[in-house]
Amino acid sequence: MATTGGNLLQRTRCVYFRDTAMACNKCDPGSGCAAISGFNRTLAILGVSDACIASNPSDMNVALTAFEAVVHNIQGTRGARSVTIDDFFLLPDTTPERETVLEPGDLITHVTLPPPAEGSPFLYLKLRDRASYEFALASAAVVVTVTGGRVSHARVVFRRRGHEAVALATSAA
């Protein structure tokens, strides 16, 4: 069984990250990213950098981003804080070894979701190579707010096996 915190912190499924003989900036900063020029069909095309194209495999993180979740954590002796999911995950940029804003000693205590607006539909769709026990090759979550029979707000999160710095479109119609 998985936990919410475990899904948030799930490490990449990149084969180069798992192979200690290969260059991986997540494992050894500054060593390079073998995935960029290697086998990378299942890796990210969104939220990447010249330093890393590894992906976060959690399906739940895409849905939590669409629902605008807030991650609550205790920062060791520094006290409690709350971070929006949009700010929780870090892009690889120049520090691909850091995936979230959490510091050593931090502990996720809970995650909250704002209540959905009445009558507002939502959907999560996952495409994968096989029907069961497979990570998504592409996934999308959509949350729409309907006011007076019209779409007043839409939040669309999509990922192609991408790092959870997902492409995000939020708009008011």
Chimera marker file (.cmm) of the C-alpha trace (Angstrom):
<marker_set name="trace">
<marker id="1" x="0.000" y="0.000" z="0.000" r="1" g="1" b="0" radius="0.5"/>
<marker id="2" x="1.192" y="3.478" z="-0.778" r="1" g="1" b="0" radius="0.5"/>
<marker id="3" x="0.889" y="6.600" z="1.314" r="1" g="1" b="0" radius="0.5"/>
<marker id="4" x="0.178" y="10.141" z="0.209" r="1" g="1" b="0" radius="0.5"/>
<marker id="5" x="3.603" y="11.263" z="1.445" r="1" g="1" b="0" radius="0.5"/>
<marker id="6" x="5.225" y="8.337" z="-0.327" r="1" g="1" b="0" radius="0.5"/>
<marker id="7" x="3.576" y="9.289" z="-3.609" r="1" g="1" b="0" radius="0.5"/>
<marker id="8" x="4.669" y="12.893" z="-3.229" r="1" g="1" b="0" radius="0.5"/>
<marker id="9" x="8.270" y="11.818" z="-2.643" r="1" g="1" b="0" radius="0.5"/>
<marker id="10" x="8.386" y="8.877" z="-5.046" r="1" g="1" b="0" radius="0.5"/>
<marker id="11" x="11.743" y="8.777" z="-6.815" r="1" g="1" b="0" radius="0.5"/>
<marker id="12" x="12.158" y="8.611" z="-10.573" r="1" g="1" b="0" radius="0.5"/>
<marker id="13" x="11.900" y="5.445" z="-12.633" r="1" g="1" b="0" radius="0.5"/>
<marker id="14" x="14.740" y="6.609" z="-14.928" r="1" g="1" b="0" radius="0.5"/>
<marker id="15" x="16.900" y="3.571" z="-15.741" r="1" g="1" b="0" radius="0.5"/>
<marker id="16" x="20.038" y="5.729" z="-15.561" r="1" g="1" b="0" radius="0.5"/>
<marker id="17" x="19.158" y="6.877" z="-12.038" r="1" g="1" b="0" radius="0.5"/>
<marker id="18" x="18.938" y="3.228" z="-10.980" r="1" g="1" b="0" radius="0.5"/>
<marker id="19" x="22.216" y="2.226" z="-12.685" r="1" g="1" b="0" radius="0.5"/>
<marker id="20" x="25.228" y="3.364" z="-10.634" r="1" g="1" b="0" radius="0.5"/>
<marker id="21" x="27.549" y="2.893" z="-13.644" r="1" g="1" b="0" radius="0.5"/>
<marker id="22" x="25.747" y="5.611" z="-15.648" r="1" g="1" b="0" radius="0.5"/>
<marker id="23" x="26.065" y="9.389" z="-15.468" r="1" g="1" b="0" radius="0.5"/>
<marker id="24" x="23.184" y="10.836" z="-13.438" r="1" g="1" b="0" radius="0.5"/>
<marker id="25" x="23.031" y="14.364" z="-12.037" r="1" g="1" b="0" radius="0.5"/>
<marker id="26" x="20.395" y="13.262" z="-9.515" r="1" g="1" b="0" radius="0.5"/>
<marker id="27" x="22.800" y="10.717" z="-8.021" r="1" g="1" b="0" radius="0.5"/>
<marker id="28" x="26.079" y="12.541" z="-8.590" r="1" g="1" b="0" radius="0.5"/>
<marker id="29" x="25.582" y="16.276" z="-9.313" r="1" g="1" b="0" radius="0.5"/>
<marker id="30" x="27.761" y="17.452" z="-12.164" r="1" g="1" b="0" radius="0.5"/>
<marker id="31" x="28.270" y="13.975" z="-13.671" r="1" g="1" b="0" radius="0.5"/>
<marker id="32" x="25.853" y="14.514" z="-16.571" r="1" g="1" b="0" radius="0.5"/>
<marker id="33" x="22.585" y="12.957" z="-17.672" r="1" g="1" b="0" radius="0.5"/>
<marker id="34" x="22.957" y="9.769" z="-19.722" r="1" g="1" b="0" radius="0.5"/>
<marker id="35" x="19.223" y="9.760" z="-20.397" r="1" g="1" b="0" radius="0.5"/>
<marker id="36" x="19.387" y="12.881" z="-22.579" r="1" g="1" b="0" radius="0.5"/>
<marker id="37" x="21.201" y="11.045" z="-25.371" r="1" g="1" b="0" radius="0.5"/>
<marker id="38" x="20.227" y="7.510" z="-24.340" r="1" g="1" b="0" radius="0.5"/>
<marker id="39" x="17.011" y="5.510" z="-24.104" r="1" g="1" b="0" radius="0.5"/>
<marker id="40" x="14.480" y="8.063" z="-22.903" r="1" g="1" b="0" radius="0.5"/>
<marker id="41" x="11.077" y="7.059" z="-24.299" r="1" g="1" b="0" radius="0.5"/>
<marker id="42" x="9.542" y="6.947" z="-20.810" r="1" g="1" b="0" radius="0.5"/>
<marker id="43" x="11.148" y="10.123" z="-19.510" r="1" g="1" b="0" radius="0.5"/>
<marker id="44" x="10.009" y="13.716" z="-19.294" r="1" g="1" b="0" radius="0.5"/>
<marker id="45" x="9.493" y="16.223" z="-22.068" r="1" g="1" b="0" radius="0.5"/>
<marker id="46" x="7.991" y="18.825" z="-19.717" r="1" g="1" b="0" radius="0.5"/>
<marker id="47" x="9.757" y="20.278" z="-16.704" r="1" g="1" b="0" radius="0.5"/>
<marker id="48" x="13.242" y="19.281" z="-17.828" r="1" g="1" b="0" radius="0.5"/>
<marker id="49" x="16.626" y="20.988" z="-18.113" r="1" g="1" b="0" radius="0.5"/>
<marker id="50" x="20.007" y="20.383" z="-19.719" r="1" g="1" b="0" radius="0.5"/>
<marker id="51" x="20.918" y="18.693" z="-16.429" r="1" g="1" b="0" radius="0.5"/>
<marker id="52" x="18.076" y="16.152" z="-16.154" r="1" g="1" b="0" radius="0.5"/>
<marker id="53" x="15.079" y="14.635" z="-17.949" r="1" g="1" b="0" radius="0.5"/>
<marker id="54" x="14.110" y="12.149" z="-15.229" r="1" g="1" b="0" radius="0.5"/>
<marker id="55" x="10.442" y="11.832" z="-14.351" r="1" g="1" b="0" radius="0.5"/>
<marker id="56" x="8.326" y="11.487" z="-11.251" r="1" g="1" b="0" radius="0.5"/>
<marker id="57" x="6.213" y="8.337" z="-11.735" r="1" g="1" b="0" radius="0.5"/>
<marker id="58" x="3.375" y="9.196" z="-9.339" r="1" g="1" b="0" radius="0.5"/>
<marker id="59" x="-0.070" y="9.307" z="-10.932" r="1" g="1" b="0" radius="0.5"/>
<marker id="60" x="-1.478" y="10.850" z="-7.780" r="1" g="1" b="0" radius="0.5"/>
<marker id="61" x="0.779" y="13.911" z="-8.039" r="1" g="1" b="0" radius="0.5"/>
<marker id="62" x="-0.821" y="14.934" z="-11.335" r="1" g="1" b="0" radius="0.5"/>
<marker id="63" x="-4.302" y="14.775" z="-9.786" r="1" g="1" b="0" radius="0.5"/>
<marker id="64" x="-3.169" y="16.581" z="-6.606" r="1" g="1" b="0" radius="0.5"/>
<marker id="65" x="-1.766" y="19.377" z="-8.774" r="1" g="1" b="0" radius="0.5"/>
<marker id="66" x="-5.039" y="19.723" z="-10.664" r="1" g="1" b="0" radius="0.5"/>
<marker id="67" x="-6.926" y="19.941" z="-7.369" r="1" g="1" b="0" radius="0.5"/>
<marker id="68" x="-4.497" y="22.607" z="-6.044" r="1" g="1" b="0" radius="0.5"/>
<marker id="69" x="-3.424" y="20.562" z="-3.037" r="1" g="1" b="0" radius="0.5"/>
<marker id="70" x="-1.519" y="22.050" z="-0.121" r="1" g="1" b="0" radius="0.5"/>
<marker id="71" x="1.284" y="20.002" z="1.444" r="1" g="1" b="0" radius="0.5"/>
<marker id="72" x="1.709" y="20.509" z="5.194" r="1" g="1" b="0" radius="0.5"/>
<marker id="73" x="4.974" y="19.604" z="6.842" r="1" g="1" b="0" radius="0.5"/>
<marker id="74" x="6.976" y="20.038" z="10.004" r="1" g="1" b="0" radius="0.5"/>
<marker id="75" x="10.399" y="21.520" z="9.401" r="1" g="1" b="0" radius="0.5"/>
<marker id="76" x="12.407" y="19.814" z="12.128" r="1" g="1" b="0" radius="0.5"/>
<marker id="77" x="12.944" y="22.394" z="14.862" r="1" g="1" b="0" radius="0.5"/>
<marker id="78" x="11.837" y="25.266" z="12.575" r="1" g="1" b="0" radius="0.5"/>
<marker id="79" x="8.107" y="24.561" z="12.996" r="1" g="1" b="0" radius="0.5"/>
<marker id="80" x="5.222" y="23.852" z="10.659" r="1" g="1" b="0" radius="0.5"/>
<marker id="81" x="4.635" y="25.232" z="7.186" r="1" g="1" b="0" radius="0.5"/>
<marker id="82" x="2.217" y="24.777" z="4.310" r="1" g="1" b="0" radius="0.5"/>
<marker id="83" x="3.287" y="24.777" z="0.672" r="1" g="1" b="0" radius="0.5"/>
<marker id="84" x="1.054" y="24.774" z="-2.396" r="1" g="1" b="0" radius="0.5"/>
<marker id="85" x="1.708" y="21.796" z="-4.617" r="1" g="1" b="0" radius="0.5"/>
<marker id="86" x="2.724" y="24.180" z="-7.419" r="1" g="1" b="0" radius="0.5"/>
<marker id="87" x="5.590" y="25.351" z="-5.190" r="1" g="1" b="0" radius="0.5"/>
<marker id="88" x="6.357" y="21.949" z="-3.615" r="1" g="1" b="0" radius="0.5"/>
<marker id="89" x="8.120" y="20.362" z="-6.603" r="1" g="1" b="0" radius="0.5"/>
<marker id="90" x="11.323" y="21.857" z="-8.017" r="1" g="1" b="0" radius="0.5"/>
<marker id="91" x="12.371" y="21.884" z="-11.655" r="1" g="1" b="0" radius="0.5"/>
<marker id="92" x="15.738" y="20.197" z="-12.275" r="1" g="1" b="0" radius="0.5"/>
<marker id="93" x="17.480" y="23.427" z="-13.385" r="1" g="1" b="0" radius="0.5"/>
<marker id="94" x="21.017" y="23.384" z="-11.931" r="1" g="1" b="0" radius="0.5"/>
<marker id="95" x="20.117" y="21.238" z="-8.892" r="1" g="1" b="0" radius="0.5"/>
<marker id="96" x="18.425" y="18.102" z="-10.261" r="1" g="1" b="0" radius="0.5"/>
<marker id="97" x="19.309" y="16.217" z="-7.074" r="1" g="1" b="0" radius="0.5"/>
<marker id="98" x="16.664" y="18.347" z="-5.290" r="1" g="1" b="0" radius="0.5"/>
<marker id="99" x="13.129" y="17.382" z="-6.271" r="1" g="1" b="0" radius="0.5"/>
<marker id="100" x="11.058" y="19.171" z="-3.606" r="1" g="1" b="0" radius="0.5"/>
<marker id="101" x="11.332" y="22.136" z="-1.258" r="1" g="1" b="0" radius="0.5"/>
<marker id="102" x="11.677" y="19.788" z="1.715" r="1" g="1" b="0" radius="0.5"/>
<marker id="103" x="14.890" y="20.022" z="3.717" r="1" g="1" b="0" radius="0.5"/>
<marker id="104" x="16.581" y="17.183" z="5.628" r="1" g="1" b="0" radius="0.5"/>
<marker id="105" x="14.542" y="16.464" z="8.769" r="1" g="1" b="0" radius="0.5"/>
<marker id="106" x="11.245" y="17.741" z="7.326" r="1" g="1" b="0" radius="0.5"/>
<marker id="107" x="8.198" y="15.508" z="7.691" r="1" g="1" b="0" radius="0.5"/>
<marker id="108" x="5.009" y="15.627" z="5.613" r="1" g="1" b="0" radius="0.5"/>
<marker id="109" x="2.113" y="15.548" z="8.085" r="1" g="1" b="0" radius="0.5"/>
<marker id="110" x="-0.870" y="15.831" z="5.758" r="1" g="1" b="0" radius="0.5"/>
<marker id="111" x="-2.200" y="17.124" z="2.455" r="1" g="1" b="0" radius="0.5"/>
<marker id="112" x="-5.357" y="19.197" z="2.068" r="1" g="1" b="0" radius="0.5"/>
<marker id="113" x="-7.520" y="19.851" z="-0.967" r="1" g="1" b="0" radius="0.5"/>
<marker id="114" x="-9.827" y="22.829" z="-1.285" r="1" g="1" b="0" radius="0.5"/>
<marker id="115" x="-13.475" y="21.781" z="-1.459" r="1" g="1" b="0" radius="0.5"/>
<marker id="116" x="-14.631" y="21.428" z="-5.071" r="1" g="1" b="0" radius="0.5"/>
<marker id="117" x="-17.250" y="23.842" z="-6.297" r="1" g="1" b="0" radius="0.5"/>
<marker id="118" x="-20.677" y="22.216" z="-6.483" r="1" g="1" b="0" radius="0.5"/>
<marker id="119" x="-21.394" y="20.729" z="-9.880" r="1" g="1" b="0" radius="0.5"/>
<marker id="120" x="-17.817" y="21.071" z="-11.063" r="1" g="1" b="0" radius="0.5"/>
<marker id="121" x="-16.563" y="18.061" z="-13.014" r="1" g="1" b="0" radius="0.5"/>
<marker id="122" x="-13.074" y="16.574" z="-12.866" r="1" g="1" b="0" radius="0.5"/>
<marker id="123" x="-11.272" y="13.836" z="-14.754" r="1" g="1" b="0" radius="0.5"/>
<marker id="124" x="-7.972" y="11.949" z="-14.642" r="1" g="1" b="0" radius="0.5"/>
<marker id="125" x="-6.791" y="9.982" z="-17.660" r="1" g="1" b="0" radius="0.5"/>
<marker id="126" x="-3.729" y="7.739" z="-17.838" r="1" g="1" b="0" radius="0.5"/>
<marker id="127" x="-2.247" y="6.198" z="-20.986" r="1" g="1" b="0" radius="0.5"/>
<marker id="128" x="0.185" y="3.318" z="-20.604" r="1" g="1" b="0" radius="0.5"/>
<marker id="129" x="1.791" y="0.480" z="-22.530" r="1" g="1" b="0" radius="0.5"/>
<marker id="130" x="-0.179" y="-2.260" z="-20.782" r="1" g="1" b="0" radius="0.5"/>
<marker id="131" x="-3.453" y="-2.353" z="-18.874" r="1" g="1" b="0" radius="0.5"/>
<marker id="132" x="-2.241" y="-3.108" z="-15.354" r="1" g="1" b="0" radius="0.5"/>
<marker id="133" x="0.714" y="-2.454" z="-13.072" r="1" g="1" b="0" radius="0.5"/>
<marker id="134" x="2.262" y="0.108" z="-15.374" r="1" g="1" b="0" radius="0.5"/>
<marker id="135" x="3.374" y="3.694" z="-14.960" r="1" g="1" b="0" radius="0.5"/>
<marker id="136" x="1.754" y="6.298" z="-17.181" r="1" g="1" b="0" radius="0.5"/>
<marker id="137" x="3.412" y="7.267" z="-20.436" r="1" g="1" b="0" radius="0.5"/>
<marker id="138" x="1.087" y="10.252" z="-20.496" r="1" g="1" b="0" radius="0.5"/>
<marker id="139" x="-1.524" y="11.463" z="-18.060" r="1" g="1" b="0" radius="0.5"/>
<marker id="140" x="-3.834" y="14.410" z="-17.605" r="1" g="1" b="0" radius="0.5"/>
<marker id="141" x="-6.070" y="15.754" z="-14.883" r="1" g="1" b="0" radius="0.5"/>
<marker id="142" x="-8.723" y="18.393" z="-15.474" r="1" g="1" b="0" radius="0.5"/>
<marker id="143" x="-10.765" y="20.271" z="-12.895" r="1" g="1" b="0" radius="0.5"/>
<marker id="144" x="-13.423" y="22.655" z="-14.173" r="1" g="1" b="0" radius="0.5"/>
<marker id="145" x="-15.470" y="25.134" z="-12.158" r="1" g="1" b="0" radius="0.5"/>
<marker id="146" x="-18.911" y="25.720" z="-13.599" r="1" g="1" b="0" radius="0.5"/>
<marker id="147" x="-20.784" y="28.832" z="-12.520" r="1" g="1" b="0" radius="0.5"/>
<marker id="148" x="-24.238" y="29.619" z="-13.865" r="1" g="1" b="0" radius="0.5"/>
<marker id="149" x="-23.888" y="26.920" z="-16.505" r="1" g="1" b="0" radius="0.5"/>
<marker id="150" x="-20.598" y="28.362" z="-17.814" r="1" g="1" b="0" radius="0.5"/>
<marker id="151" x="-16.989" y="27.402" z="-17.250" r="1" g="1" b="0" radius="0.5"/>
<marker id="152" x="-15.564" y="30.073" z="-14.948" r="1" g="1" b="0" radius="0.5"/>
<marker id="153" x="-12.248" y="28.377" z="-14.205" r="1" g="1" b="0" radius="0.5"/>
<marker id="154" x="-10.353" y="25.420" z="-15.658" r="1" g="1" b="0" radius="0.5"/>
<marker id="155" x="-7.172" y="23.855" z="-14.367" r="1" g="1" b="0" radius="0.5"/>
<marker id="156" x="-5.497" y="21.381" z="-16.718" r="1" g="1" b="0" radius="0.5"/>
<marker id="157" x="-2.426" y="19.426" z="-15.686" r="1" g="1" b="0" radius="0.5"/>
<marker id="158" x="-0.741" y="17.109" z="-18.127" r="1" g="1" b="0" radius="0.5"/>
<marker id="159" x="2.383" y="15.065" z="-18.065" r="1" g="1" b="0" radius="0.5"/>
<marker id="160" x="4.257" y="12.870" z="-20.443" r="1" g="1" b="0" radius="0.5"/>
<marker id="161" x="5.935" y="10.775" z="-17.824" r="1" g="1" b="0" radius="0.5"/>
<marker id="162" x="7.223" y="14.173" z="-16.711" r="1" g="1" b="0" radius="0.5"/>
<marker id="163" x="8.695" y="15.557" z="-13.549" r="1" g="1" b="0" radius="0.5"/>
<marker id="164" x="5.928" y="17.006" z="-11.419" r="1" g="1" b="0" radius="0.5"/>
<marker id="165" x="6.783" y="20.473" z="-12.474" r="1" g="1" b="0" radius="0.5"/>
<marker id="166" x="3.907" y="19.835" z="-14.838" r="1" g="1" b="0" radius="0.5"/>
<marker id="167" x="2.712" y="21.992" z="-17.646" r="1" g="1" b="0" radius="0.5"/>
<marker id="168" x="-0.201" y="23.857" z="-16.181" r="1" g="1" b="0" radius="0.5"/>
<marker id="169" x="-2.928" y="25.941" z="-17.728" r="1" g="1" b="0" radius="0.5"/>
<marker id="170" x="-5.251" y="27.884" z="-15.477" r="1" g="1" b="0" radius="0.5"/>
<marker id="171" x="-7.783" y="30.179" z="-17.027" r="1" g="1" b="0" radius="0.5"/>
<marker id="172" x="-10.985" y="32.005" z="-16.311" r="1" g="1" b="0" radius="0.5"/>
<marker id="173" x="-13.544" y="31.789" z="-19.103" r="1" g="1" b="0" radius="0.5"/>
<link id1="1" id2="2" r="1" g="1" b="0" radius="0.2"/>
<link id1="2" id2="3" r="1" g="1" b="0" radius="0.2"/>
<link id1="3" id2="4" r="1" g="1" b="0" radius="0.2"/>
<link id1="4" id2="5" r="1" g="1" b="0" radius="0.2"/>
<link id1="5" id2="6" r="1" g="1" b="0" radius="0.2"/>
<link id1="6" id2="7" r="1" g="1" b="0" radius="0.2"/>
<link id1="7" id2="8" r="1" g="1" b="0" radius="0.2"/>
<link id1="8" id2="9" r="1" g="1" b="0" radius="0.2"/>
<link id1="9" id2="10" r="1" g="1" b="0" radius="0.2"/>
<link id1="10" id2="11" r="1" g="1" b="0" radius="0.2"/>
<link id1="11" id2="12" r="1" g="1" b="0" radius="0.2"/>
<link id1="12" id2="13" r="1" g="1" b="0" radius="0.2"/>
<link id1="13" id2="14" r="1" g="1" b="0" radius="0.2"/>
<link id1="14" id2="15" r="1" g="1" b="0" radius="0.2"/>
<link id1="15" id2="16" r="1" g="1" b="0" radius="0.2"/>
<link id1="16" id2="17" r="1" g="1" b="0" radius="0.2"/>
<link id1="17" id2="18" r="1" g="1" b="0" radius="0.2"/>
<link id1="18" id2="19" r="1" g="1" b="0" radius="0.2"/>
<link id1="19" id2="20" r="1" g="1" b="0" radius="0.2"/>
<link id1="20" id2="21" r="1" g="1" b="0" radius="0.2"/>
<link id1="21" id2="22" r="1" g="1" b="0" radius="0.2"/>
<link id1="22" id2="23" r="1" g="1" b="0" radius="0.2"/>
<link id1="23" id2="24" r="1" g="1" b="0" radius="0.2"/>
<link id1="24" id2="25" r="1" g="1" b="0" radius="0.2"/>
<link id1="25" id2="26" r="1" g="1" b="0" radius="0.2"/>
<link id1="26" id2="27" r="1" g="1" b="0" radius="0.2"/>
<link id1="27" id2="28" r="1" g="1" b="0" radius="0.2"/>
<link id1="28" id2="29" r="1" g="1" b="0" radius="0.2"/>
<link id1="29" id2="30" r="1" g="1" b="0" radius="0.2"/>
<link id1="30" id2="31" r="1" g="1" b="0" radius="0.2"/>
<link id1="31" id2="32" r="1" g="1" b="0" radius="0.2"/>
<link id1="32" id2="33" r="1" g="1" b="0" radius="0.2"/>
<link id1="33" id2="34" r="1" g="1" b="0" radius="0.2"/>
<link id1="34" id2="35" r="1" g="1" b="0" radius="0.2"/>
<link id1="35" id2="36" r="1" g="1" b="0" radius="0.2"/>
<link id1="36" id2="37" r="1" g="1" b="0" radius="0.2"/>
<link id1="37" id2="38" r="1" g="1" b="0" radius="0.2"/>
<link id1="38" id2="39" r="1" g="1" b="0" radius="0.2"/>
<link id1="39" id2="40" r="1" g="1" b="0" radius="0.2"/>
<link id1="40" id2="41" r="1" g="1" b="0" radius="0.2"/>
<link id1="41" id2="42" r="1" g="1" b="0" radius="0.2"/>
<link id1="42" id2="43" r="1" g="1" b="0" radius="0.2"/>
<link id1="43" id2="44" r="1" g="1" b="0" radius="0.2"/>
<link id1="44" id2="45" r="1" g="1" b="0" radius="0.2"/>
<link id1="45" id2="46" r="1" g="1" b="0" radius="0.2"/>
<link id1="46" id2="47" r="1" g="1" b="0" radius="0.2"/>
<link id1="47" id2="48" r="1" g="1" b="0" radius="0.2"/>
<link id1="48" id2="49" r="1" g="1" b="0" radius="0.2"/>
<link id1="49" id2="50" r="1" g="1" b="0" radius="0.2"/>
<link id1="50" id2="51" r="1" g="1" b="0" radius="0.2"/>
<link id1="51" id2="52" r="1" g="1" b="0" radius="0.2"/>
<link id1="52" id2="53" r="1" g="1" b="0" radius="0.2"/>
<link id1="53" id2="54" r="1" g="1" b="0" radius="0.2"/>
<link id1="54" id2="55" r="1" g="1" b="0" radius="0.2"/>
<link id1="55" id2="56" r="1" g="1" b="0" radius="0.2"/>
<link id1="56" id2="57" r="1" g="1" b="0" radius="0.2"/>
<link id1="57" id2="58" r="1" g="1" b="0" radius="0.2"/>
<link id1="58" id2="59" r="1" g="1" b="0" radius="0.2"/>
<link id1="59" id2="60" r="1" g="1" b="0" radius="0.2"/>
<link id1="60" id2="61" r="1" g="1" b="0" radius="0.2"/>
<link id1="61" id2="62" r="1" g="1" b="0" radius="0.2"/>
<link id1="62" id2="63" r="1" g="1" b="0" radius="0.2"/>
<link id1="63" id2="64" r="1" g="1" b="0" radius="0.2"/>
<link id1="64" id2="65" r="1" g="1" b="0" radius="0.2"/>
<link id1="65" id2="66" r="1" g="1" b="0" radius="0.2"/>
<link id1="66" id2="67" r="1" g="1" b="0" radius="0.2"/>
<link id1="67" id2="68" r="1" g="1" b="0" radius="0.2"/>
<link id1="68" id2="69" r="1" g="1" b="0" radius="0.2"/>
<link id1="69" id2="70" r="1" g="1" b="0" radius="0.2"/>
<link id1="70" id2="71" r="1" g="1" b="0" radius="0.2"/>
<link id1="71" id2="72" r="1" g="1" b="0" radius="0.2"/>
<link id1="72" id2="73" r="1" g="1" b="0" radius="0.2"/>
<link id1="73" id2="74" r="1" g="1" b="0" radius="0.2"/>
<link id1="74" id2="75" r="1" g="1" b="0" radius="0.2"/>
<link id1="75" id2="76" r="1" g="1" b="0" radius="0.2"/>
<link id1="76" id2="77" r="1" g="1" b="0" radius="0.2"/>
<link id1="77" id2="78" r="1" g="1" b="0" radius="0.2"/>
<link id1="78" id2="79" r="1" g="1" b="0" radius="0.2"/>
<link id1="79" id2="80" r="1" g="1" b="0" radius="0.2"/>
<link id1="80" id2="81" r="1" g="1" b="0" radius="0.2"/>
<link id1="81" id2="82" r="1" g="1" b="0" radius="0.2"/>
<link id1="82" id2="83" r="1" g="1" b="0" radius="0.2"/>
<link id1="83" id2="84" r="1" g="1" b="0" radius="0.2"/>
<link id1="84" id2="85" r="1" g="1" b="0" radius="0.2"/>
<link id1="85" id2="86" r="1" g="1" b="0" radius="0.2"/>
<link id1="86" id2="87" r="1" g="1" b="0" radius="0.2"/>
<link id1="87" id2="88" r="1" g="1" b="0" radius="0.2"/>
<link id1="88" id2="89" r="1" g="1" b="0" radius="0.2"/>
<link id1="89" id2="90" r="1" g="1" b="0" radius="0.2"/>
<link id1="90" id2="91" r="1" g="1" b="0" radius="0.2"/>
<link id1="91" id2="92" r="1" g="1" b="0" radius="0.2"/>
<link id1="92" id2="93" r="1" g="1" b="0" radius="0.2"/>
<link id1="93" id2="94" r="1" g="1" b="0" radius="0.2"/>
<link id1="94" id2="95" r="1" g="1" b="0" radius="0.2"/>
<link id1="95" id2="96" r="1" g="1" b="0" radius="0.2"/>
<link id1="96" id2="97" r="1" g="1" b="0" radius="0.2"/>
<link id1="97" id2="98" r="1" g="1" b="0" radius="0.2"/>
<link id1="98" id2="99" r="1" g="1" b="0" radius="0.2"/>
<link id1="99" id2="100" r="1" g="1" b="0" radius="0.2"/>
<link id1="100" id2="101" r="1" g="1" b="0" radius="0.2"/>
<link id1="101" id2="102" r="1" g="1" b="0" radius="0.2"/>
<link id1="102" id2="103" r="1" g="1" b="0" radius="0.2"/>
<link id1="103" id2="104" r="1" g="1" b="0" radius="0.2"/>
<link id1="104" id2="105" r="1" g="1" b="0" radius="0.2"/>
<link id1="105" id2="106" r="1" g="1" b="0" radius="0.2"/>
<link id1="106" id2="107" r="1" g="1" b="0" radius="0.2"/>
<link id1="107" id2="108" r="1" g="1" b="0" radius="0.2"/>
<link id1="108" id2="109" r="1" g="1" b="0" radius="0.2"/>
<link id1="109" id2="110" r="1" g="1" b="0" radius="0.2"/>
<link id1="110" id2="111" r="1" g="1" b="0" radius="0.2"/>
<link id1="111" id2="112" r="1" g="1" b="0" radius="0.2"/>
<link id1="112" id2="113" r="1" g="1" b="0" radius="0.2"/>
<link id1="113" id2="114" r="1" g="1" b="0" radius="0.2"/>
<link id1="114" id2="115" r="1" g="1" b="0" radius="0.2"/>
<link id1="115" id2="116" r="1" g="1" b="0" radius="0.2"/>
<link id1="116" id2="117" r="1" g="1" b="0" radius="0.2"/>
<link id1="117" id2="118" r="1" g="1" b="0" radius="0.2"/>
<link id1="118" id2="119" r="1" g="1" b="0" radius="0.2"/>
<link id1="119" id2="120" r="1" g="1" b="0" radius="0.2"/>
<link id1="120" id2="121" r="1" g="1" b="0" radius="0.2"/>
<link id1="121" id2="122" r="1" g="1" b="0" radius="0.2"/>
<link id1="122" id2="123" r="1" g="1" b="0" radius="0.2"/>
<link id1="123" id2="124" r="1" g="1" b="0" radius="0.2"/>
<link id1="124" id2="125" r="1" g="1" b="0" radius="0.2"/>
<link id1="125" id2="126" r="1" g="1" b="0" radius="0.2"/>
<link id1="126" id2="127" r="1" g="1" b="0" radius="0.2"/>
<link id1="127" id2="128" r="1" g="1" b="0" radius="0.2"/>
<link id1="128" id2="129" r="1" g="1" b="0" radius="0.2"/>
<link id1="129" id2="130" r="1" g="1" b="0" radius="0.2"/>
<link id1="130" id2="131" r="1" g="1" b="0" radius="0.2"/>
<link id1="131" id2="132" r="1" g="1" b="0" radius="0.2"/>
<link id1="132" id2="133" r="1" g="1" b="0" radius="0.2"/>
<link id1="133" id2="134" r="1" g="1" b="0" radius="0.2"/>
<link id1="134" id2="135" r="1" g="1" b="0" radius="0.2"/>
<link id1="135" id2="136" r="1" g="1" b="0" radius="0.2"/>
<link id1="136" id2="137" r="1" g="1" b="0" radius="0.2"/>
<link id1="137" id2="138" r="1" g="1" b="0" radius="0.2"/>
<link id1="138" id2="139" r="1" g="1" b="0" radius="0.2"/>
<link id1="139" id2="140" r="1" g="1" b="0" radius="0.2"/>
<link id1="140" id2="141" r="1" g="1" b="0" radius="0.2"/>
<link id1="141" id2="142" r="1" g="1" b="0" radius="0.2"/>
<link id1="142" id2="143" r="1" g="1" b="0" radius="0.2"/>
<link id1="143" id2="144" r="1" g="1" b="0" radius="0.2"/>
<link id1="144" id2="145" r="1" g="1" b="0" radius="0.2"/>
<link id1="145" id2="146" r="1" g="1" b="0" radius="0.2"/>
<link id1="146" id2="147" r="1" g="1" b="0" radius="0.2"/>
<link id1="147" id2="148" r="1" g="1" b="0" radius="0.2"/>
<link id1="148" id2="149" r="1" g="1" b="0" radius="0.2"/>
<link id1="149" id2="150" r="1" g="1" b="0" radius="0.2"/>
<link id1="150" id2="151" r="1" g="1" b="0" radius="0.2"/>
<link id1="151" id2="152" r="1" g="1" b="0" radius="0.2"/>
<link id1="152" id2="153" r="1" g="1" b="0" radius="0.2"/>
<link id1="153" id2="154" r="1" g="1" b="0" radius="0.2"/>
<link id1="154" id2="155" r="1" g="1" b="0" radius="0.2"/>
<link id1="155" id2="156" r="1" g="1" b="0" radius="0.2"/>
<link id1="156" id2="157" r="1" g="1" b="0" radius="0.2"/>
<link id1="157" id2="158" r="1" g="1" b="0" radius="0.2"/>
<link id1="158" id2="159" r="1" g="1" b="0" radius="0.2"/>
<link id1="159" id2="160" r="1" g="1" b="0" radius="0.2"/>
<link id1="160" id2="161" r="1" g="1" b="0" radius="0.2"/>
<link id1="161" id2="162" r="1" g="1" b="0" radius="0.2"/>
<link id1="162" id2="163" r="1" g="1" b="0" radius="0.2"/>
<link id1="163" id2="164" r="1" g="1" b="0" radius="0.2"/>
<link id1="164" id2="165" r="1" g="1" b="0" radius="0.2"/>
<link id1="165" id2="166" r="1" g="1" b="0" radius="0.2"/>
<link id1="166" id2="167" r="1" g="1" b="0" radius="0.2"/>
<link id1="167" id2="168" r="1" g="1" b="0" radius="0.2"/>
<link id1="168" id2="169" r="1" g="1" b="0" radius="0.2"/>
<link id1="169" id2="170" r="1" g="1" b="0" radius="0.2"/>
<link id1="170" id2="171" r="1" g="1" b="0" radius="0.2"/>
<link id1="171" id2="172" r="1" g="1" b="0" radius="0.2"/>
<link id1="172" id2="173" r="1" g="1" b="0" radius="0.2"/>
</marker_set>
